[in-house]
Amino acid sequence: MANINSGILYFILLLFVSVVCLYIGYLIRKRLAESKLINAEGLAQKILAEAEKEAENKLREVVLEAKDALYQNRADFEKETHDRRQELQNLEKRLLSREENLERRLDLLEDKENKIVSRDKQLTQRENAIQENEAKYAHLIEEEKLQLEKISGMSSDDACKLLISELESKAQHDAAKLIKQIEEEAKEKADRKAKEIISLAIQRCASDYVVEHTVSVVDLPNNEMKGRIIGREGRNIRALEMATGVDLIIDDTPEAVILSVFDPVRRAIAKKALEKLIQDGRIHPARIEEVVAKSKKEIETGIRESGEQAAFDLGVHGLHHEVIRLIGRLKYRTSYAQNVLQHSKEVAYITGIMAAELGVDVKQAKRAGLLHDIGKAVDHDIEGTHAQIGADLAKKYNESPIIINAIAAHHETEEVESIIAFLVQAADALSAARPGARRESLDSYVKRLEQLEDIAKSFPGVENTYALQAGRELRILVEQNKVSDINAANIAREIAAKIQSDVKYPGQIKVTVIRETRCVEYAK
């Protein structure tokens, strides 16, 4: 029983403690709820205050933006209004100016119309006066004619004969003028015909020239070597032609192979390579490429050494390395069977000697003489005359204007601008005119010059003749009292035609007729 009572008491106590705890928890929760409510109200009031403040700021910004937009629109409107007003003012000024110009032109037209009317009246009066004078002068001429016949004692027929003779002389003079005019017109239209004639001449003469100047012959130890050069199915000859760019001609010629190409340097490389292959005996495509490459290096080295040696022998220094290489290439170039490198050295020597005698810069003269035919080193690759090509190369490699002009003018294709250019012209002609320099004997050379001079002397009025530049130019002095300027042109044309028909010569011959007037008086 005591245990039951103690359990009840314990239960009641526990229940009481639970109720007290619940009440305390209720009070705590209530207190917390009130505290949160107070905080929430404060927060709400704070948020509301901030919202009101932000709303005021937004309102203020909107008002400011509206004011700015209003101000900007007003400024734009005022500017546009000002611009349009200014444009209208300018337009009004232009209209006023045009109106003034139109009024001024109208006044000028009225003045011109008045002047034209006045001139018309004057012309009518003059025309009437002229008609009256014509009738009067016709009558006077008839009277004068009768008086002249009486005074001169010459009839009208005799006077007509005298007049006819004078007209014939004048007609000859006019005919010469007409011939000259026709010649000039014919020259303008002759380009196409000249091209046809040149192409025909090239067709007739090219084969002999090409065979003579574009082939080299390589001797073989025996005819069996031809088969080795050709190789199995022609592979060796194809490899050699591809490596050198040269055509190999293997025909019935005993113990010989012909190399054919326009480029003399390629021909020299091919000849050297083929001679090495024949000497070595090992002929196959790989060996061919190796030997050709080695031969090319040797030829290039030889070209450079030849150019350097020529410059050293002449004392010409400071040349561009590419110019030295081009000088060396002239070793393989010929002109009328004359070696161009040797010819250039001769021209340089002769130019230097003449420059020294005249007190001109000897080094510059030698330099111009050495480089005058530099264009022939590449004239098979570049279009144009060798003189113009050489001048362009000299300009490219920074040679002086005097050197450039001497190169360009050494065949008189351009105007000479210095004494050195004249010296180069003379030296070029002297080197080419040397007996044996080009394929012509001394006797035939002298005979040709004498024939040219004799042809010129056979024409009336010719005083003296001179064959210059190895027969490239014929200068003729005529008597000024027997030959007029118009007749001088006729003589030049007739002499050139006779030379073409009677003389055989290489290239072309320039015929120059010189007529001068000398007035001499003596003071006593």
C-alpha positions as CSV (number, residue, x, y, z in Angstrom):
1,M,0.0,0.0,0.0
2,A,2.9,2.3,0.8
3,N,4.4,1.6,-2.6
4,I,1.2,2.4,-4.3
5,N,0.9,5.7,-2.5
6,S,4.5,6.6,-3.3
7,G,3.9,5.8,-7.0
8,I,0.8,8.0,-7.0
9,L,2.7,10.8,-5.3
10,Y,5.5,10.4,-7.8
11,F,3.1,10.5,-10.7
12,I,1.3,13.6,-9.3
13,L,4.7,15.3,-8.8
14,L,5.7,14.4,-12.3
15,L,2.5,15.7,-13.6
16,F,2.9,18.9,-11.7
17,V,6.4,19.4,-13.0
18,S,5.2,18.8,-16.5
19,V,2.4,21.3,-16.2
20,V,4.8,23.8,-14.7
21,C,7.3,23.2,-17.6
22,L,4.5,23.5,-20.2
23,Y,3.4,26.8,-18.6
24,I,7.0,28.1,-18.5
25,G,7.4,27.0,-22.2
26,Y,4.2,28.8,-23.1
27,L,5.4,32.0,-21.4
28,I,8.8,31.7,-23.2
29,R,7.1,31.2,-26.6
30,K,4.8,34.1,-25.9
31,R,7.7,36.3,-25.0
32,L,9.6,35.2,-28.1
33,A,6.5,35.8,-30.3
34,E,6.0,39.3,-28.8
35,S,9.7,40.0,-29.4
36,K,9.5,38.9,-33.0
37,L,6.3,40.9,-33.6
38,I,8.0,44.0,-32.3
39,N,11.1,43.3,-34.5
40,A,8.8,42.7,-37.5
41,E,7.0,45.9,-37.0
42,G,10.3,47.8,-36.7
43,L,11.6,46.1,-39.8
44,A,8.4,46.9,-41.7
45,Q,8.6,50.5,-40.6
46,K,12.2,50.6,-41.8
47,I,11.4,49.0,-45.1
48,L,8.5,51.4,-45.6
49,A,10.8,54.3,-44.8
50,E,13.4,53.1,-47.3
51,A,10.7,52.5,-49.9
52,E,9.4,56.0,-49.5
53,K,12.9,57.4,-49.7
54,E,13.7,55.4,-52.9
55,A,10.4,56.4,-54.4
56,E,11.3,60.1,-53.8
57,N,14.7,59.5,-55.4
58,K,13.2,57.8,-58.4
59,L,10.7,60.6,-58.7
60,R,13.5,63.2,-58.5
61,E,15.5,61.3,-61.2
62,V,12.5,61.0,-63.5
63,V,11.8,64.7,-63.1
64,L,15.5,65.5,-63.9
65,E,15.5,63.3,-66.9
66,A,12.3,64.8,-68.2
67,K,13.9,68.3,-67.7
68,D,17.1,67.2,-69.6
69,A,15.1,65.7,-72.4
70,L,13.0,68.8,-72.7
71,Y,16.2,71.0,-72.7
72,Q,17.8,68.8,-75.4
73,N,14.8,68.8,-77.6
74,R,14.6,72.5,-77.3
75,A,18.3,72.9,-78.2
76,D,17.9,70.5,-81.2
77,F,14.8,72.4,-82.4
78,E,16.6,75.7,-82.1
79,K,19.7,74.4,-83.9
80,E,17.6,72.9,-86.7
81,T,15.7,76.1,-87.0
82,H,18.9,78.1,-87.2
83,D,20.4,75.7,-89.9
84,R,17.3,76.0,-92.0
85,R,17.2,79.7,-91.7
86,Q,20.9,79.9,-92.7
87,E,20.3,77.5,-95.7
88,L,17.4,79.7,-96.8
89,Q,19.6,82.8,-96.5
90,N,22.3,81.1,-98.6
91,L,19.8,80.0,-101.2
92,E,18.4,83.5,-101.4
93,K,22.0,84.9,-101.9
94,R,22.6,82.4,-104.7
95,L,19.4,83.2,-106.4
96,L,20.2,86.9,-106.2
97,S,23.7,86.2,-107.6
98,R,22.3,84.2,-110.5
99,E,19.8,86.9,-111.3
100,E,22.6,89.5,-111.4
101,N,24.6,87.2,-113.7
102,L,21.7,86.7,-116.0
103,E,21.1,90.4,-116.2
104,R,24.8,91.0,-116.9
105,R,24.8,88.3,-119.7
106,L,21.7,89.8,-121.2
107,D,23.4,93.2,-121.4
108,L,26.4,91.6,-123.0
109,L,24.3,89.8,-125.6
110,E,22.6,93.1,-126.4
111,D,26.0,94.8,-126.9
112,K,27.2,91.9,-129.1
113,E,24.1,92.1,-131.2
114,N,24.6,95.8,-131.7
115,K,28.2,95.2,-132.7
116,I,27.2,92.4,-135.1
117,V,24.7,94.7,-136.8
118,S,27.3,97.4,-137.0
119,R,29.9,95.0,-138.5
120,D,27.4,93.7,-141.0
121,K,26.8,97.2,-142.3
122,Q,30.6,97.8,-142.5
123,L,31.2,94.5,-144.4
124,T,28.4,95.3,-146.8
125,Q,30.1,98.7,-147.5
126,R,33.5,97.0,-147.9
127,E,32.1,94.4,-150.3
128,N,30.7,97.1,-152.5
129,A,34.0,99.0,-152.4
130,I,35.9,95.9,-153.2
131,Q,33.7,95.2,-156.2
132,E,34.3,98.7,-157.5
133,N,38.0,98.4,-157.0
134,E,38.1,95.0,-158.8
135,A,36.5,96.5,-161.9
136,K,38.9,99.5,-161.6
137,Y,42.0,97.3,-161.2
138,A,41.1,95.0,-164.1
139,H,41.0,98.0,-166.3
140,L,44.3,99.3,-165.0
141,I,45.9,95.8,-165.4
142,E,45.0,95.8,-169.1
143,E,46.5,99.3,-169.6
144,E,49.7,98.3,-167.7
145,K,50.0,95.1,-169.7
146,L,49.9,97.1,-173.0
147,Q,52.5,99.6,-171.6
148,L,54.8,96.7,-170.4
149,E,54.7,95.1,-173.8
150,K,55.7,98.4,-175.4
151,I,58.5,99.1,-172.8
152,S,60.0,95.6,-172.6
153,G,59.7,94.9,-176.3
154,M,58.5,91.4,-175.4
155,S,55.3,89.9,-176.7
156,S,52.8,88.1,-174.6
157,D,54.0,84.8,-175.9
158,D,57.6,85.5,-174.9
159,A,56.4,86.6,-171.5
160,C,54.4,83.4,-171.2
161,K,57.4,81.3,-172.1
162,L,59.5,83.1,-169.4
163,L,56.7,82.6,-166.9
164,I,56.4,78.9,-167.9
165,S,60.1,78.4,-167.2
166,E,59.8,80.0,-163.8
167,L,56.7,77.9,-163.1
168,E,58.6,74.8,-164.1
169,S,61.4,75.6,-161.6
170,K,58.8,76.3,-158.9
171,A,57.0,73.1,-159.8
172,Q,60.2,71.1,-159.4
173,H,60.6,72.6,-156.0
174,D,57.0,71.9,-155.1
175,A,57.4,68.4,-156.4
176,A,60.4,67.8,-154.2
177,K,58.3,69.0,-151.2
178,L,55.5,66.8,-152.2
179,I,57.8,63.8,-152.5
180,K,59.2,64.5,-149.1
181,Q,55.6,64.7,-147.7
182,I,54.7,61.5,-149.5
183,E,57.8,59.8,-148.0
184,E,56.8,60.9,-144.5
185,E,53.3,59.6,-145.0
186,A,54.7,56.3,-146.4
187,K,57.0,55.9,-143.4
188,E,54.0,56.1,-141.1
189,K,52.2,53.4,-143.1
190,A,55.2,51.2,-143.8
191,D,55.5,49.4,-140.4
192,R,53.3,46.5,-141.5
193,K,55.1,46.1,-144.8
194,A,58.5,46.4,-143.1
195,K,57.6,43.6,-140.7
196,E,56.6,41.4,-143.6
197,I,59.8,42.1,-145.4
198,I,61.9,41.5,-142.3
199,S,60.0,38.2,-141.6
200,L,60.6,37.1,-145.1
201,A,64.3,37.9,-144.8
202,I,64.5,36.1,-141.5
203,Q,62.8,33.1,-143.1
204,R,65.4,33.0,-145.9
205,C,68.5,33.7,-143.9
206,A,67.7,32.3,-140.4
207,S,68.5,28.7,-141.1
208,D,72.1,29.4,-142.1
209,Y,72.7,31.7,-139.2
210,V,71.2,29.4,-136.7
211,V,73.2,26.4,-137.9
212,E,76.4,28.4,-137.7
213,H,75.9,30.2,-134.4
214,T,73.8,27.9,-132.2
215,V,75.5,24.6,-132.3
216,S,78.7,23.0,-130.9
217,V,80.3,19.7,-131.9
218,V,81.7,17.2,-129.4
219,D,84.1,14.7,-130.9
220,L,83.7,11.0,-129.9
221,P,86.5,8.4,-129.5
222,N,84.4,5.9,-131.6
223,N,80.9,5.4,-133.0
224,E,80.1,2.9,-130.2
225,M,80.0,5.9,-127.8
226,K,76.9,7.1,-129.5
227,G,74.9,4.1,-128.3
228,R,76.2,4.6,-124.7
229,I,75.2,8.3,-124.9
230,I,71.7,7.3,-126.1
231,G,71.3,4.6,-123.4
232,R,68.7,1.9,-123.1
233,E,65.5,3.1,-124.6
234,G,67.0,6.6,-124.9
235,R,67.1,7.3,-121.1
236,N,70.7,8.7,-121.1
237,I,70.1,11.2,-123.8
238,R,66.8,12.3,-122.3
239,A,68.4,12.8,-118.9
240,L,71.2,14.8,-120.5
241,E,68.8,17.0,-122.4
242,M,66.6,17.6,-119.4
243,A,69.5,18.4,-117.1
244,T,71.2,20.9,-119.6
245,G,68.2,22.2,-121.6
246,V,70.2,21.5,-124.8
247,D,69.1,19.4,-127.8
248,L,71.5,16.5,-128.7
249,I,71.6,15.6,-132.3
250,I,73.1,12.2,-133.0
251,D,73.0,11.6,-136.8
252,D,75.2,9.9,-139.4
253,T,78.1,12.2,-138.7
254,P,81.0,9.9,-137.8
255,E,82.4,10.2,-134.3
256,A,80.6,13.4,-133.4
257,V,77.6,14.7,-131.5
258,I,76.0,18.1,-132.2
259,L,74.7,20.2,-129.3
260,S,72.1,22.8,-130.4
261,V,70.7,25.7,-128.3
262,F,70.5,29.5,-128.5
263,D,71.9,30.1,-125.0
264,P,75.7,29.9,-125.4
265,V,76.2,29.3,-121.7
266,R,73.9,26.3,-121.6
267,R,75.8,25.0,-124.7
268,A,79.1,25.4,-123.0
269,I,77.8,23.5,-119.9
270,A,76.4,20.7,-122.0
271,K,79.7,20.4,-124.0
272,K,81.8,20.3,-120.8
273,A,79.5,17.8,-119.1
274,L,79.4,15.5,-122.2
275,E,83.2,15.6,-122.6
276,K,83.6,14.6,-118.9
277,L,81.1,11.7,-119.3
278,I,82.9,10.5,-122.4
279,Q,86.3,10.7,-120.6
280,D,84.9,9.0,-117.5
281,G,83.0,6.3,-119.3
282,R,80.2,6.0,-116.7
283,I,77.1,7.2,-118.4
284,H,73.8,6.8,-116.6
285,P,71.1,9.2,-115.4
286,A,72.4,9.7,-111.9
287,R,75.9,10.2,-113.1
288,I,74.7,12.6,-115.8
289,E,72.9,14.8,-113.2
290,E,76.0,14.8,-111.0
291,V,78.4,15.8,-113.9
292,V,76.1,18.5,-115.2
293,A,75.8,20.1,-111.8
294,K,79.5,20.0,-111.4
295,S,80.0,21.4,-114.9
296,K,77.5,24.2,-114.3
297,K,79.4,25.2,-111.1
298,E,82.7,25.2,-113.1
299,I,81.2,27.3,-115.9
300,E,79.7,29.8,-113.5
301,T,83.0,30.0,-111.6
302,G,84.8,30.6,-115.0
303,I,82.3,33.3,-115.9
304,R,82.9,35.1,-112.7
305,E,86.6,34.8,-113.0
306,S,86.5,36.1,-116.6
307,G,84.5,39.1,-115.5
308,E,86.8,39.8,-112.5
309,Q,89.9,39.4,-114.7
310,A,88.5,41.8,-117.3
311,A,87.6,44.4,-114.7
312,F,91.1,44.0,-113.1
313,D,93.0,44.3,-116.4
314,L,91.2,47.5,-117.2
315,G,91.4,48.9,-113.6
316,V,87.6,49.2,-113.4
317,H,86.6,48.7,-109.7
318,G,83.4,48.9,-107.6
319,L,81.3,46.9,-110.1
320,H,78.2,45.1,-108.7
321,H,78.8,41.3,-108.5
322,E,75.9,40.7,-110.9
323,V,77.5,43.1,-113.4
324,I,80.8,41.2,-113.2
325,R,78.9,37.9,-113.8
326,L,77.2,39.5,-116.9
327,I,80.6,40.7,-118.2
328,G,81.9,37.1,-117.8
329,R,78.9,35.8,-119.8
330,L,80.1,37.9,-122.8
331,K,82.9,35.4,-123.1
332,Y,80.5,33.0,-124.7
333,R,78.7,35.6,-126.9
334,T,79.9,36.5,-130.4
335,S,78.8,39.2,-132.9
336,Y,79.8,38.8,-136.5
337,A,82.2,36.1,-135.2
338,Q,83.9,38.6,-132.9
339,N,84.0,37.7,-129.2
340,V,82.0,40.3,-127.4
341,L,84.1,40.2,-124.2
342,Q,87.3,40.8,-126.2
343,H,85.5,43.5,-128.2
344,S,84.3,45.2,-124.9
345,K,87.9,45.1,-123.6
346,E,89.2,46.7,-126.8
347,V,86.5,49.4,-126.7
348,A,87.4,50.1,-123.1
349,Y,91.2,50.4,-123.9
350,I,90.5,52.7,-126.9
351,T,88.0,54.8,-125.0
352,G,90.5,55.2,-122.2
353,I,93.3,56.3,-124.6
354,M,91.1,58.9,-126.2
355,A,89.9,60.1,-122.9
356,A,93.4,60.6,-121.6
357,E,94.3,62.6,-124.7
358,L,91.3,64.8,-124.2
359,G,91.7,65.2,-120.5
360,V,88.5,63.4,-119.7
361,D,88.0,61.0,-116.7
362,V,89.9,57.9,-117.9
363,K,88.4,55.5,-115.3
364,Q,84.9,56.5,-116.2
365,A,85.6,56.2,-119.9
366,K,87.0,52.7,-119.5
367,R,84.0,51.7,-117.4
368,A,81.6,52.9,-120.1
369,G,83.6,51.1,-122.8
370,L,83.6,47.8,-120.8
371,L,79.9,48.0,-120.1
372,H,78.6,49.3,-123.5
373,D,77.6,45.8,-124.8
374,I,76.5,44.4,-121.4
375,G,73.0,43.9,-122.8
376,K,74.2,41.2,-125.2
377,A,74.7,38.9,-122.2
378,V,70.9,38.6,-121.7
379,D,69.4,39.8,-125.0
380,H,68.2,36.3,-125.7
381,D,66.1,36.3,-122.5
382,I,64.9,40.0,-122.5
383,E,63.1,41.8,-125.4
384,G,64.6,44.9,-126.8
385,T,67.8,46.2,-128.3
386,H,71.0,45.3,-126.5
387,A,71.8,49.0,-126.0
388,Q,68.5,49.6,-124.2
389,I,68.8,46.4,-122.2
390,G,72.3,47.3,-121.2
391,A,71.2,50.8,-120.1
392,D,68.4,49.3,-118.0
393,L,70.8,46.9,-116.3
394,A,73.3,49.7,-115.6
395,K,70.5,51.8,-114.1
396,K,69.3,48.8,-112.0
397,Y,72.8,48.3,-110.6
398,N,73.3,52.0,-109.7
399,E,75.7,53.1,-112.4
400,S,76.1,56.8,-113.0
401,P,73.9,58.7,-115.6
402,I,76.9,59.2,-117.8
403,I,77.6,55.5,-118.0
404,I,73.9,54.8,-118.6
405,N,73.7,57.3,-121.5
406,A,76.9,56.0,-123.0
407,I,75.5,52.5,-123.1
408,A,72.1,53.6,-124.5
409,A,73.5,56.0,-127.1
410,H,76.5,53.9,-128.5
411,H,74.4,53.0,-131.6
412,E,72.8,56.5,-131.8
413,T,69.4,55.3,-130.7
414,E,69.4,58.0,-128.0
415,E,70.8,61.5,-127.8
416,V,74.4,61.8,-126.6
417,E,74.7,63.7,-123.4
418,S,78.5,63.6,-122.7
419,I,81.9,63.4,-124.3
420,I,82.4,59.9,-123.0
421,A,79.3,58.7,-125.0
422,F,80.9,60.1,-128.2
423,L,84.2,58.3,-127.3
424,V,82.4,55.0,-126.7
425,Q,80.7,55.4,-130.2
426,A,84.0,56.0,-131.8
427,A,85.8,53.2,-130.0
428,D,83.0,50.7,-130.8
429,A,83.3,51.5,-134.5
430,L,87.1,51.3,-134.4
431,S,87.1,47.9,-132.7
432,A,84.6,46.5,-135.2
433,A,86.4,48.1,-138.1
434,R,89.7,46.4,-137.3
435,P,90.6,44.1,-140.2
436,G,90.0,40.6,-139.1
437,A,87.8,41.5,-136.1
438,R,84.7,40.5,-138.0
439,R,84.6,38.1,-140.9
440,E,85.8,40.3,-143.6
441,S,89.3,40.6,-145.2
442,L,91.2,43.9,-145.4
443,D,90.9,44.0,-149.2
444,S,87.1,43.5,-149.2
445,Y,86.7,45.9,-146.3
446,V,88.6,48.7,-148.1
447,K,86.9,47.9,-151.4
448,R,83.5,48.2,-149.8
449,L,84.3,51.6,-148.3
450,E,85.7,52.8,-151.6
451,Q,82.6,51.6,-153.4
452,L,80.3,53.5,-151.0
453,E,82.3,56.7,-151.5
454,D,82.3,56.3,-155.3
455,I,78.5,55.8,-155.4
456,A,78.0,59.1,-153.5
457,K,80.5,61.0,-155.7
458,S,78.7,60.0,-158.8
459,F,75.8,62.3,-158.0
460,P,75.9,65.9,-159.2
461,G,76.5,68.6,-156.5
462,V,78.4,66.2,-154.2
463,E,81.6,67.8,-152.9
464,N,83.1,65.2,-150.5
465,T,82.1,61.8,-149.1
466,Y,83.3,60.0,-146.0
467,A,82.6,56.4,-145.0
468,L,82.5,56.2,-141.2
469,Q,82.0,53.6,-138.4
470,A,83.3,50.7,-140.5
471,G,81.0,51.5,-143.3
472,R,77.9,51.8,-141.1
473,E,77.5,55.5,-142.0
474,L,78.1,57.5,-145.1
475,R,78.4,61.3,-144.7
476,I,78.1,63.4,-147.8
477,L,79.0,67.1,-148.2
478,V,77.1,68.9,-151.0
479,E,77.7,72.3,-152.6
480,Q,75.1,74.7,-151.1
481,N,74.9,76.8,-154.3
482,K,74.0,73.8,-156.4
483,V,71.8,71.7,-154.0
484,S,68.9,73.1,-152.1
485,D,67.6,71.6,-148.8
486,I,64.8,69.8,-150.6
487,N,67.2,68.4,-153.2
488,A,69.5,67.3,-150.4
489,A,66.7,65.0,-149.1
490,N,66.3,63.6,-152.7
491,I,70.0,62.9,-153.0
492,A,70.1,61.1,-149.7
493,R,67.2,58.9,-150.8
494,E,68.7,58.1,-154.2
495,I,72.1,57.3,-152.8
496,A,70.6,54.9,-150.2
497,A,68.6,53.2,-153.0
498,K,71.7,52.8,-155.2
499,I,73.7,51.4,-152.3
500,Q,70.9,48.8,-151.6
501,S,71.0,47.7,-155.2
502,D,74.8,47.7,-155.9
503,V,76.5,46.9,-152.6
504,K,76.5,43.8,-150.4
505,Y,76.9,44.7,-146.7
506,P,75.9,43.4,-143.2
507,G,73.4,45.3,-141.1
508,Q,72.4,48.8,-142.4
509,I,74.1,51.9,-143.7
510,K,73.1,55.4,-142.6
511,V,73.3,58.0,-145.3
512,T,73.7,61.6,-144.1
513,V,73.7,64.5,-146.5
514,I,75.1,67.8,-145.1
515,R,74.4,71.1,-146.7
516,E,75.8,74.3,-145.1
517,T,75.8,77.9,-146.1
518,R,79.0,80.0,-145.7
519,C,79.0,83.8,-145.9
520,V,82.4,85.3,-146.4
521,E,83.3,89.0,-146.5
522,Y,86.6,90.9,-146.4
523,A,87.2,94.1,-144.5
524,K,89.5,96.4,-146.6
